[in-house]
Amino acid sequence: MNTWSCKKPLVALAALSLTACEGGQGNTPIIAQAPMASGAVTLVAPSGYCIDTRSLTEKFALMARCDVLSPQAPPQNVPLAVITASIAPAAPDAPLPTAAQAETADSIARTYDPESAPGRVTFHADGQSPSPDLLPEHWRAAARIGEYFASLALYMPKGSKAAGPQGRAILNSVIDAAQSQPAND
């Protein structure tokens, strides 16, 4: 699996829901956390964001602001954004992909502002946006979660505070929460 690939149709669908449902007209079943990889990884949405259950598979999930996905959710004071998470098995000795390696993915033209910490790397990326409503500039992250690699992307519309350091913080919160969850063996 290409660690940097994503399911563009799902991202585009979420992008459309961001613009069409910003006022809370969406009606998507949402949850705050979900098991992935047969329970070996627990994905936890960042505060104010929810997992779109229609997108959820063993290897992929899409997250957005809860109030965008569901009219029953209270308004959220977090940046408008679409977050994707992809999970793939990792060999025990496999190194974490680097920001520079991400530039080999079809949708990434350039990476910059990398930050590495044990078990993770986050960086800005420029490339093809999954929707005309989202900026080509976005955040990416890769992390080791147990015996798996997680690849995360955060896409945002123009003017979103997620374009700045808050975007990296959002992805780091997803990684922190997933790394702290016990696996369901």
ZIRABEL-V568639 format. One record per residue. N is the residue number from 1. RES is the residue in one letter. SS is DSSP state (h for helix, s for strand, l for the rest). OMEGA is omega in whole degrees, -180 to 180 (none if undefined). NEAR is the number of other C-alpha atoms within 10 Angstrom. Layout:
<<N;RES;SS;OMEGA;NEAR> <N;RES;SS;OMEGA;NEAR>>
This chain:
<<1;M;l;173;8> <2;N;l;-176;11> <3;T;l;-175;18> <4;W;l;-179;22> <5;S;l;176;16> <6;C;l;180;20> <7;K;l;-175;15> <8;K;h;179;13> <9;P;h;178;11> <10;L;h;179;17> <11;V;h;179;22> <12;A;h;177;18> <13;L;h;179;14> <14;A;h;178;26> <15;A;h;177;23> <16;L;h;179;16> <17;S;h;178;20> <18;L;h;-177;25> <19;T;h;-177;14> <20;A;h;-172;13> <21;C;l;-178;18> <22;E;l;179;16> <23;G;l;176;14> <24;G;l;179;20> <25;Q;l;180;15> <26;G;l;179;18> <27;N;s;-177;15> <28;T;l;173;18> <29;P;l;-175;13> <30;I;s;175;20> <31;I;s;-178;15> <32;A;l;178;17> <33;Q;s;-177;16> <34;A;s;173;17> <35;P;s;175;18> <36;M;s;178;21> <37;A;h;180;19> <38;S;h;178;13> <39;G;h;-179;14> <40;A;l;180;18> <41;V;s;173;27> <42;T;s;177;21> <43;L;s;179;25> <44;V;s;179;24> <45;A;l;177;27> <46;P;l;179;24> <47;S;l;180;15> <48;G;l;180;17> <49;Y;s;179;26> <50;C;s;177;25> <51;I;s;176;27> <52;D;s;-175;21> <53;T;l;178;17> <54;R;l;-179;12> <55;S;l;-169;16> <56;L;l;172;16> <57;T;l;176;16> <58;E;l;-173;16> <59;K;l;-174;16> <60;F;s;173;21> <61;A;s;177;26> <62;L;s;179;27> <63;M;s;175;27> <64;A;s;178;27> <65;R;s;-177;29> <66;C;h;-177;28> <67;D;h;175;26> <68;V;h;-177;29> <69;L;h;-174;27> <70;S;s;179;20> <71;P;l;179;17> <72;Q;l;-178;14> <73;A;l;178;16> <74;P;l;178;12> <75;P;l;-177;14> <76;Q;l;178;14> <77;N;l;177;10> <78;V;l;-178;17> <79;P;l;174;20> <80;L;l;-177;22> <81;A;l;171;26> <82;V;s;-180;22> <83;I;s;175;28> <84;T;s;176;25> <85;A;s;175;22> <86;S;s;-177;26> <87;I;s;177;25> <88;A;s;177;20> <89;P;s;179;15> <90;A;l;174;16> <91;A;l;-177;10> <92;P;l;-178;10> <93;D;l;-179;7> <94;A;l;178;10> <95;P;l;177;11> <96;L;l;176;18> <97;P;l;179;18> <98;T;l;176;18> <99;A;h;-180;23> <100;A;h;178;12> <101;Q;h;179;12> <102;A;h;-179;23> <103;E;l;177;17> <104;T;l;178;13> <105;A;l;-177;13> <106;D;l;-173;11> <107;S;l;-177;18> <108;I;s;180;19> <109;A;s;-175;15> <110;R;s;173;15> <111;T;s;179;21> <112;Y;s;179;13> <113;D;s;-179;10> <114;P;s;175;16> <115;E;s;-180;14> <116;S;s;174;14> <117;A;s;180;8> <118;P;l;176;8> <119;G;l;-178;15> <120;R;s;171;21> <121;V;s;176;20> <122;T;s;-179;26> <123;F;s;171;22> <124;H;s;176;23> <125;A;s;171;25> <126;D;s;179;18> <127;G;s;-179;17> <128;Q;l;177;16> <129;S;l;179;19> <130;P;l;180;21> <131;S;l;177;18> <132;P;l;179;12> <133;D;l;-179;16> <134;L;l;-180;22> <135;L;l;172;19> <136;P;l;174;21> <137;E;s;179;22> <138;H;s;177;26> <139;W;s;175;28> <140;R;s;175;26> <141;A;s;171;29> <142;A;s;-179;29> <143;A;s;172;25> <144;R;s;177;25> <145;I;s;-175;24> <146;G;l;-179;18> <147;E;l;-176;14> <148;Y;s;167;18> <149;F;s;172;24> <150;A;s;175;26> <151;S;s;-177;26> <152;L;s;173;27> <153;A;s;177;25> <154;L;s;179;25> <155;Y;s;-178;28> <156;M;l;175;25> <157;P;l;178;23> <158;K;l;178;14> <159;G;l;-180;10> <160;S;l;177;17> <161;K;h;179;15> <162;A;h;178;22> <163;A;h;-180;21> <164;G;l;-177;12> <165;P;h;180;11> <166;Q;h;177;14> <167;G;h;177;26> <168;R;h;-179;21> <169;A;h;178;14> <170;I;h;179;22> <171;L;h;177;23> <172;N;h;179;20> <173;S;h;176;16> <174;V;h;180;19> <175;I;h;-180;25> <176;D;h;-178;16> <177;A;h;-180;15> <178;A;h;-179;23> <179;Q;h;-178;19> <180;S;h;-179;12> <181;Q;l;175;15> <182;P;l;177;12> <183;A;l;176;17> <184;N;l;-179;12> <185;D;l;none;7>>
